[in-house]
Amino acid sequence: MSLDLSAGVLDRALFHIENTYHIPNLRVSGHLCRTNLPSNTAFRGFGGPQGMFVVESIISDIAQTLNKPHNEVRCTNFYVEGNNTPYGMPIISCQLQRCWEMLLEKSDYARMVEETANFNKQNNYIKRGIGVIPTKFGASFGIPFLNQGGALVHIIKDGSVLVAHGGIEMGQGLHTKMLQVCSKSLGIPISKIYINDTSTATVSNMTASAASMSSDIYGTAILNACSTLNGRLAPVRKNNPDKSWEEWINIAYLDRINLSAQGFCKIENLHFDWETSKGSPFSYFTFGAGCSLVEIDVLTGDFKVLKTDIVMDVGKSINPAVDVGQIEGAFVQGMGLFTMEEMVYLNESRNTQKGAVFTCGPSTYKIPCFGDIPASLNVYLLHNAPNNRAVYSSKAIGEPPLFLGASVLFAIKDAISNARRDNGESY
């Protein structure tokens, strides 16, 4: 047996079990099971999407049983400002309804429903379906002490700036955002700022770049360091208002002002009582909604995604281009998770051990490819939704959009239901 992240993944799944719905009477328990299969690490979302999938499946079944529109059943049960989650955390700055209404407008949902019904009447073996779902993702590490990080900012006497922080750039645009935070705080162009390689020699005791919290933690740490430097430079700027940045720095250097500062971030007010199952384990929630239109071949089971529209609440985005890229990538990754990726294990035979992984490469483990991406993929960022709990009113964006990939699965289910209905069968 090996140690894995099952406990943390299960915790987050339980925290997200109700997704965006106010369910006053809800009791959920989770149990970890030891198996004879190899341990796995966590996936983007860390249990959140798996928890949300439970309640979305319930809502979908309720809508079908009552023969009511899925979007109507979902909207009727949404959280509103001031509601409490089952674990007692208040819903503050709730942008859920705005995301939902904007999605229905941007996707032209009413017309899509009408056109889909007409298409299905005219086609026997190709059917279309629509999936529309919301998401609510809590921002923070599940263990409070992990919600910390540091940064180090040096202003060189030629006016250039060297920044080091504890986050890992892995293609998600973290360094780009950190450059922007430093640029805005010091009031200088990004061209003067350089990011140093992440190293414990410059910033020690860093937390893993995970939980969608890197921008929040390290951006705040950089902002903290820059604020210290701005305070030291304030007299120089005041006494020399007509000088340039480079001249200010030279004056400060000659005046023996410290031009290096260490910054630190500690996410406050995170607590949870495991005895009472009450508390506020997250700093805030990121909201969003997605709508997908799919077409299936009822004879072969093949499907293609014709159109997807996504609306995400990203607060006041530090870099909209980076955030849109994160949303697109998370959606496609989530679509793979819910519709095509599957681990297969072998039974014992002469050449294999029981439990050996069969899907150990691209020939057997299928992930989304170019042809699986929606023919039309539109991402919209919610405006005028500042978040006072993160750097420059931004919001975590790495993991929250992933669950919206499940809209493809629910669209496939809707298409299958339409096919069965048109053939006189029950759901």
Backbone torsions as a table, in degrees:
resi	resn	phi	psi	omega
1	MET	NA	140.4	177.9
2	SER	-120.9	154.7	177.1
3	LEU	-72.1	138.3	175.0
4	ASP	-140.1	-166.8	-174.4
5	LEU	-103.8	21.8	-174.3
6	SER	-56.9	-41.2	-177.2
7	ALA	-63.4	-46.2	179.8
8	GLY	-66.6	-38.2	178.6
9	VAL	-64.8	-42.5	178.7
10	LEU	-64.2	-41.3	178.6
11	ASP	-57.2	-48.3	-177.8
12	ARG	-67.9	-34.5	176.4
13	ALA	-60.4	-42.2	179.5
14	LEU	-68.7	-37.3	178.7
15	PHE	-66.4	-21.6	-177.4
16	HIS	-111.5	14.7	-172.8
17	ILE	-65.2	-27.4	-178.3
18	GLU	-95.7	-4.6	-179.0
19	ASN	49.5	-115.1	-173.7
20	THR	-105.3	16.0	-170.6
21	TYR	-109.7	136.2	178.6
22	HIS	-84.4	106.0	-179.5
23	ILE	-118.8	96.5	-173.4
24	PRO	-59.5	-34.9	-176.2
25	ASN	-114.4	97.1	-176.0
26	LEU	-144.5	125.4	174.6
27	ARG	-130.4	124.3	-177.3
28	VAL	-131.9	138.9	174.9
29	SER	-129.6	147.5	-179.5
30	GLY	-122.1	146.7	-178.5
31	HIS	-133.5	132.9	176.3
32	LEU	-91.1	140.4	-178.3
33	CYS	-120.7	134.7	174.7
34	ARG	-85.1	129.8	-179.2
35	THR	-121.6	178.5	177.0
36	ASN	-97.3	16.2	-179.3
37	LEU	-99.7	156.9	178.6
38	PRO	-61.3	145.8	176.5
39	SER	-69.6	151.2	178.1
40	ASN	-123.5	159.5	175.1
41	THR	-89.4	179.3	-176.9
42	ALA	-80.9	157.0	178.1
43	PHE	-111.5	160.9	178.4
44	ARG	-50.0	123.5	-176.0
45	GLY	110.4	-28.8	168.9
46	PHE	55.6	40.3	178.7
47	GLY	99.4	-23.1	-179.9
48	GLY	-57.1	-52.6	179.4
49	PRO	-59.6	-36.7	179.8
50	GLN	-65.0	-39.8	177.0
51	GLY	-66.2	-45.3	-179.2
52	MET	-63.8	-32.3	-179.6
53	PHE	-61.7	-32.6	179.9
54	VAL	-60.5	-53.5	-175.6
55	VAL	-72.0	-32.7	178.0
56	GLU	-66.2	-34.2	175.5
57	SER	-65.7	-39.2	177.6
58	ILE	-64.1	-47.7	-180.0
59	ILE	-61.0	-40.8	179.5
60	SER	-62.0	-43.4	179.2
61	ASP	-66.9	-37.3	177.3
62	ILE	-61.3	-45.6	-179.2
63	ALA	-61.6	-42.4	-179.9
64	GLN	-68.4	-40.4	-179.4
65	THR	-65.2	-40.0	-179.8
66	LEU	-84.6	-7.2	-177.4
67	ASN	56.8	44.8	178.0
68	LYS	-115.5	155.0	177.2
69	PRO	-59.1	135.5	-177.5
70	HIS	-60.1	-41.5	-178.1
71	ASN	-65.0	-31.6	-180.0
72	GLU	-70.0	-43.7	179.3
73	VAL	-64.1	-40.3	179.8
74	ARG	-64.9	-52.2	-175.7
75	CYS	-60.7	-36.8	-178.6
76	THR	-61.0	-30.5	-173.9
77	ASN	-105.7	12.5	-178.7
78	PHE	-64.2	151.4	166.6
79	TYR	-62.4	149.7	169.7
80	VAL	-127.3	166.4	-179.0
81	GLU	-53.5	128.3	177.3
82	GLY	97.6	-15.3	174.4
83	ASN	-63.6	157.4	174.3
84	ASN	-110.8	145.4	174.3
85	THR	-71.9	168.6	178.1
86	PRO	-58.9	-21.8	178.7
87	TYR	-100.7	15.9	169.1
88	GLY	86.9	6.7	179.5
89	MET	-86.2	126.8	-179.0
90	PRO	-71.3	145.0	175.4
91	ILE	-87.0	109.1	-176.6
92	ILE	-116.3	142.7	-177.9
93	SER	53.8	51.9	-176.5
94	CYS	-74.4	112.8	-179.8
95	GLN	-103.8	13.1	-174.3
96	LEU	-61.5	-50.5	-177.3
97	GLN	-63.0	-38.3	178.9
98	ARG	-64.8	-42.5	177.5
99	CYS	-60.6	-43.5	-176.8
100	TRP	-65.7	-46.7	-179.0
101	GLU	-65.5	-38.9	178.1
102	MET	-66.2	-37.3	179.0
103	LEU	-64.7	-47.1	-179.3
104	LEU	-61.3	-34.2	179.0
105	GLU	-73.5	-49.7	-175.5
106	LYS	-66.8	-34.5	-179.5
107	SER	-82.7	-7.9	-174.6
108	ASP	53.4	54.1	-169.9
109	TYR	-58.6	-45.6	-177.3
110	ALA	-59.9	-43.2	179.8
111	ARG	-68.7	-37.3	179.2
112	MET	-61.9	-42.0	178.7
113	VAL	-61.8	-44.1	-179.2
114	GLU	-65.5	-44.9	-179.5
115	GLU	-66.3	-36.0	178.5
116	THR	-65.0	-42.7	178.6
117	ALA	-62.0	-42.5	179.1
118	ASN	-65.3	-40.8	179.5
119	PHE	-62.1	-44.4	-177.5
120	ASN	-65.6	-31.3	177.8
121	LYS	-67.5	-29.9	-174.2
122	GLN	-94.6	-5.7	-176.7
123	ASN	-131.4	128.4	-177.9
124	ASN	-87.4	-37.0	-170.7
125	TYR	-111.2	-7.9	172.5
126	ILE	-118.0	121.1	-177.6
127	LYS	-125.0	150.5	178.0
128	ARG	-114.0	154.3	177.9
129	GLY	-147.2	158.1	-178.2
130	ILE	-123.0	135.4	174.0
131	GLY	-124.4	125.7	179.9
132	VAL	-132.9	120.2	-174.8
133	ILE	-139.5	153.7	174.8
134	PRO	-101.5	173.1	173.2
135	THR	-148.2	149.9	176.3
136	LYS	-141.5	117.0	-174.7
137	PHE	-123.1	128.0	180.0
138	GLY	-79.7	132.1	-176.8
139	ALA	-99.0	116.1	171.7
140	SER	156.1	160.9	168.4
141	PHE	-74.3	146.9	-179.7
142	GLY	-68.6	-23.5	177.7
143	ILE	-102.5	117.4	-172.1
144	PRO	-51.9	-41.4	-173.2
145	PHE	-67.8	-15.4	177.8
146	LEU	-76.2	-14.6	-177.4
147	ASN	-84.7	62.8	179.1
148	GLN	-151.2	159.0	178.2
149	GLY	-174.7	161.0	-176.7
150	GLY	-127.9	169.3	177.9
151	ALA	-150.7	157.7	179.0
152	LEU	-134.6	125.7	-178.3
153	VAL	-122.8	123.0	176.5
154	HIS	-111.8	131.1	168.9
155	ILE	-102.1	117.5	-179.3
156	ILE	-81.6	152.2	-172.0
157	LYS	-66.0	-12.4	174.3
158	ASP	-86.3	0.4	177.9
159	GLY	100.1	-10.4	176.8
160	SER	-75.7	160.1	-175.5
161	VAL	-128.6	133.4	177.5
162	LEU	-114.8	124.3	-176.6
163	VAL	-116.2	133.8	172.0
164	ALA	-126.8	138.4	176.7
165	HIS	-143.3	171.5	-173.2
166	GLY	-88.7	3.9	-178.2
167	GLY	-87.0	155.7	178.8
168	ILE	-104.6	124.5	174.3
169	GLU	-83.3	117.6	-179.0
170	MET	-126.2	25.2	-179.6
171	GLY	99.6	-0.4	-177.5
172	GLN	-87.5	-2.2	177.3
173	GLY	88.6	16.3	-177.3
174	LEU	-62.6	-47.0	-179.4
175	HIS	-60.3	-38.8	179.7
176	THR	-60.3	-45.9	179.3
177	LYS	-66.0	-37.9	-179.4
178	MET	-66.9	-36.2	173.6
179	LEU	-60.4	-41.6	-178.6
180	GLN	-67.5	-39.3	178.6
181	VAL	-62.2	-46.2	179.9
182	CYS	-64.7	-43.0	-179.5
183	SER	-59.7	-46.6	-178.4
184	LYS	-67.3	-39.7	-177.4
185	SER	-68.2	-43.3	-178.3
186	LEU	-85.4	-15.7	179.3
187	GLY	74.2	35.9	-179.9
188	ILE	-128.7	160.2	179.7
189	PRO	-66.8	151.7	177.9
190	ILE	-60.9	-28.0	-177.8
191	SER	-61.5	-18.9	179.6
192	LYS	-90.5	-4.1	-171.8
193	ILE	-111.6	139.0	-179.8
194	TYR	-127.9	140.9	177.3
195	ILE	-98.4	128.3	177.1
196	ASN	-83.3	154.2	176.0
197	ASP	-61.0	141.0	178.2
198	THR	-65.4	127.3	-176.6
199	SER	-158.2	144.7	175.9
200	THR	-69.5	-11.3	176.7
201	ALA	-71.5	-22.7	180.0
202	THR	-108.9	-44.8	177.6
203	VAL	-130.3	115.3	-176.2
204	SER	-99.9	169.0	174.9
205	ASN	56.4	39.5	-179.7
206	MET	-78.6	152.0	175.7
207	THR	-88.3	153.8	177.7
208	ALA	-55.9	144.4	176.3
209	SER	-78.5	85.9	-173.2
210	ALA	-152.8	-178.4	175.8
211	ALA	62.1	17.0	179.6
212	SER	61.5	20.5	-172.0
213	MET	-106.0	1.1	-173.1
214	SER	-63.1	-44.9	179.4
215	SER	-63.7	-41.3	179.6
216	ASP	-62.0	-50.1	-173.6
217	ILE	-71.9	-53.6	-173.8
218	TYR	-78.5	-28.1	173.3
219	GLY	-64.3	-41.9	177.9
220	THR	-67.3	-38.5	178.3
221	ALA	-63.8	-42.9	177.1
222	ILE	-64.0	-42.8	178.1
223	LEU	-60.4	-39.0	178.3
224	ASN	-63.5	-44.2	178.7
225	ALA	-66.1	-41.9	179.9
226	CYS	-65.6	-35.5	177.6
227	SER	-63.4	-39.4	176.3
228	THR	-61.9	-44.7	179.9
229	LEU	-66.4	-40.1	178.0
230	ASN	-61.6	-37.1	177.2
231	GLY	-63.9	-40.1	179.2
232	ARG	-70.0	-32.5	-177.7
233	LEU	-86.3	-11.3	-175.3
234	ALA	-55.1	-46.5	179.3
235	PRO	-63.2	-37.0	179.4
236	VAL	-63.5	-45.0	179.6
237	ARG	-65.2	-40.0	-177.9
238	LYS	-65.9	-40.5	-177.7
239	ASN	-81.2	-13.7	-178.8
240	ASN	-135.4	63.1	-172.5
241	PRO	-64.3	-22.6	-176.0
242	ASP	-94.8	1.4	-178.1
243	LYS	-83.5	162.6	177.2
244	SER	-88.1	170.9	177.2
245	TRP	-55.9	-47.4	-178.8
246	GLU	-61.6	-37.9	179.1
247	GLU	-69.2	-39.5	176.9
248	TRP	-59.8	-44.4	-178.0
249	ILE	-66.7	-38.0	178.8
250	ASN	-65.3	-40.9	177.3
251	ILE	-62.7	-44.8	-179.7
252	ALA	-62.9	-39.7	179.5
253	TYR	-64.1	-45.5	-180.0
254	LEU	-66.1	-26.7	179.6
255	ASP	-89.2	6.8	176.8
256	ARG	59.9	41.4	174.2
257	ILE	-87.2	133.2	179.6
258	ASN	-64.6	119.9	-177.6
259	LEU	-106.4	22.4	174.2
260	SER	-125.9	142.4	180.0
261	ALA	-147.8	141.2	175.6
262	GLN	-101.4	135.9	178.9
263	GLY	-116.9	155.4	-178.1
264	PHE	-143.5	146.8	176.9
265	CYS	-128.7	132.5	173.1
266	LYS	-129.6	115.6	178.8
267	ILE	-71.0	119.0	-173.3
268	GLU	-88.8	165.2	169.5
269	ASN	61.2	37.0	173.4
270	LEU	-103.7	124.7	-179.3
271	HIS	-158.8	150.7	176.1
272	PHE	-157.5	131.5	179.5
273	ASP	-99.8	110.8	-176.4
274	TRP	-73.7	-14.5	177.2
275	GLU	-77.9	-41.4	-178.8
276	THR	-98.5	-9.3	-176.7
277	SER	58.7	38.7	179.4
278	LYS	-130.6	149.7	177.2
279	GLY	152.2	-171.1	178.2
280	SER	-125.8	86.7	-176.0
281	PRO	-77.8	-9.9	-176.4
282	PHE	-119.8	153.9	177.6
283	SER	-75.1	-37.8	178.9
284	TYR	-169.8	178.2	177.5
285	PHE	-116.5	142.2	170.4
286	THR	-102.8	128.3	-177.3
287	PHE	-106.6	160.4	177.1
288	GLY	-173.2	173.1	178.3
289	ALA	-155.2	148.6	-179.2
290	GLY	-141.0	148.2	-179.9
291	CYS	-134.9	127.1	-179.5
292	SER	-125.4	143.3	175.5
293	LEU	-116.0	122.0	-179.0
294	VAL	-121.8	163.0	177.2
295	GLU	-130.2	127.5	-178.7
296	ILE	-118.7	151.4	171.1
297	ASP	-96.6	112.2	-173.2
298	VAL	-71.1	-13.8	179.7
299	LEU	-87.3	-35.5	-176.4
300	THR	-108.9	-21.5	-176.2
301	GLY	87.3	-3.3	177.2
302	ASP	-63.4	147.8	176.8
303	PHE	-140.1	157.2	171.8
304	LYS	-140.4	146.2	-178.7
305	VAL	-93.8	114.8	-177.0
306	LEU	-80.6	-37.0	-172.5
307	LYS	-159.7	138.8	173.4
308	THR	-137.7	133.2	174.4
309	ASP	-121.3	136.3	-177.8
310	ILE	-132.5	135.4	172.2
311	VAL	-121.6	125.6	-179.0
312	MET	-124.5	139.0	172.9
313	ASP	-88.9	103.4	-178.9
314	VAL	-110.8	20.0	-176.7
315	GLY	66.2	-139.8	172.9
316	LYS	-99.8	98.4	-170.1
317	SER	-59.8	133.1	174.1
318	ILE	-70.1	-39.9	179.9
319	ASN	-145.4	96.2	-177.2
320	PRO	-57.3	-36.2	-178.9
321	ALA	-64.5	-43.1	177.3
322	VAL	-63.9	-43.4	-178.7
323	ASP	-64.5	-41.3	178.0
324	VAL	-62.7	-40.6	176.9
325	GLY	-61.5	-41.4	177.2
326	GLN	-63.0	-41.0	-179.2
327	ILE	-65.5	-45.4	179.6
328	GLU	-61.9	-45.9	-179.8
329	GLY	-64.5	-42.6	179.8
330	ALA	-63.6	-40.0	-180.0
331	PHE	-61.5	-49.1	-177.9
332	VAL	-64.4	-38.9	178.0
333	GLN	-64.3	-41.2	177.8
334	GLY	-66.6	-37.4	176.6
335	MET	-60.3	-41.8	177.0
336	GLY	-63.4	-42.5	-179.7
337	LEU	-58.6	-43.8	-171.7
338	PHE	-92.3	-14.7	-173.3
339	THR	-124.5	-20.2	-174.3
340	MET	-142.1	-24.4	-177.2
341	GLU	-81.6	133.2	-177.9
342	GLU	-152.2	128.9	175.4
343	MET	-82.0	130.8	178.8
344	VAL	-121.8	132.2	-179.0
345	TYR	-116.0	146.7	-175.4
346	LEU	-90.2	148.0	169.1
347	ASN	-79.9	162.9	-177.9
348	GLU	-68.4	134.9	176.7
349	SER	-145.8	-174.0	-177.5
350	ARG	-62.3	-33.4	-173.9
351	ASN	-105.9	-6.2	-176.0
352	THR	-134.1	155.1	174.6
353	GLN	-90.2	147.9	177.0
354	LYS	-63.6	130.9	-178.7
355	GLY	91.2	-0.6	177.9
356	ALA	-64.0	142.5	-178.3
357	VAL	-76.5	123.0	177.1
358	PHE	-85.7	-38.7	-176.8
359	THR	-87.3	68.8	-173.2
360	CYS	-108.5	16.0	179.2
361	GLY	-165.5	175.1	-175.8
362	PRO	-66.6	-16.2	178.6
363	SER	-76.4	-21.5	-177.5
364	THR	-120.7	-24.1	-179.4
365	TYR	-105.5	113.8	-171.3
366	LYS	-97.2	122.6	175.1
367	ILE	-114.3	163.9	179.7
368	PRO	-59.1	138.8	177.1
369	CYS	-116.6	-175.6	-177.7
370	PHE	-55.1	-42.0	-175.9
371	GLY	-71.3	-13.7	-179.0
372	ASP	-89.1	-15.5	-179.4
373	ILE	-67.8	139.0	179.8
374	PRO	-52.1	139.4	178.5
375	ALA	-58.6	-32.5	176.0
376	SER	-131.3	113.4	-179.4
377	LEU	-121.8	112.3	-175.4
378	ASN	-119.1	126.7	179.9
379	VAL	-117.5	130.2	179.7
380	TYR	-124.0	135.5	177.6
381	LEU	-100.2	131.9	179.3
382	LEU	-69.2	132.4	-179.0
383	HIS	-99.3	163.5	176.8
384	ASN	54.7	48.8	178.7
385	ALA	-135.2	62.3	-176.8
386	PRO	-65.3	153.2	-178.9
387	ASN	-126.0	108.7	-175.6
388	ASN	-79.9	8.7	-178.9
389	ARG	-102.5	5.4	-178.1
390	ALA	-144.7	170.3	-174.4
391	VAL	-61.4	127.5	179.0
392	TYR	51.1	35.5	174.4
393	SER	64.7	22.4	179.5
394	SER	-84.5	-177.3	177.2
395	LYS	-141.4	157.4	176.1
396	ALA	-63.9	140.8	-174.6
397	ILE	-138.6	-7.5	-175.6
398	GLY	-63.2	-50.2	-175.4
399	GLU	-99.8	-31.0	-174.0
400	PRO	-51.6	-37.8	-176.1
401	PRO	-77.3	-12.1	-171.2
402	LEU	-58.5	-39.9	-176.7
403	PHE	-63.3	-23.5	-179.1
404	LEU	-64.9	-16.2	172.6
405	GLY	-61.7	-23.1	178.1
406	ALA	-68.6	-14.1	176.8
407	SER	-60.8	-29.0	176.7
408	VAL	-66.6	-43.3	178.6
409	LEU	-61.5	-45.4	-179.2
410	PHE	-68.7	-28.6	174.2
411	ALA	-68.3	-39.6	176.7
412	ILE	-63.0	-43.8	177.4
413	LYS	-60.2	-40.5	178.7
414	ASP	-64.5	-40.4	178.9
415	ALA	-64.7	-40.4	177.9
416	ILE	-64.8	-41.8	177.5
417	SER	-61.4	-40.5	178.8
418	ASN	-64.2	-39.2	179.1
419	ALA	-64.7	-43.7	-179.9
420	ARG	-66.7	-41.1	179.0
421	ARG	-62.3	-43.7	-178.3
422	ASP	-67.5	-18.8	177.6
423	ASN	-100.3	11.6	175.8
424	GLY	76.2	19.6	180.0
425	GLU	-104.6	163.2	177.5
426	SER	-79.1	169.8	-178.9
427	TYR	-60.9	NA	NA
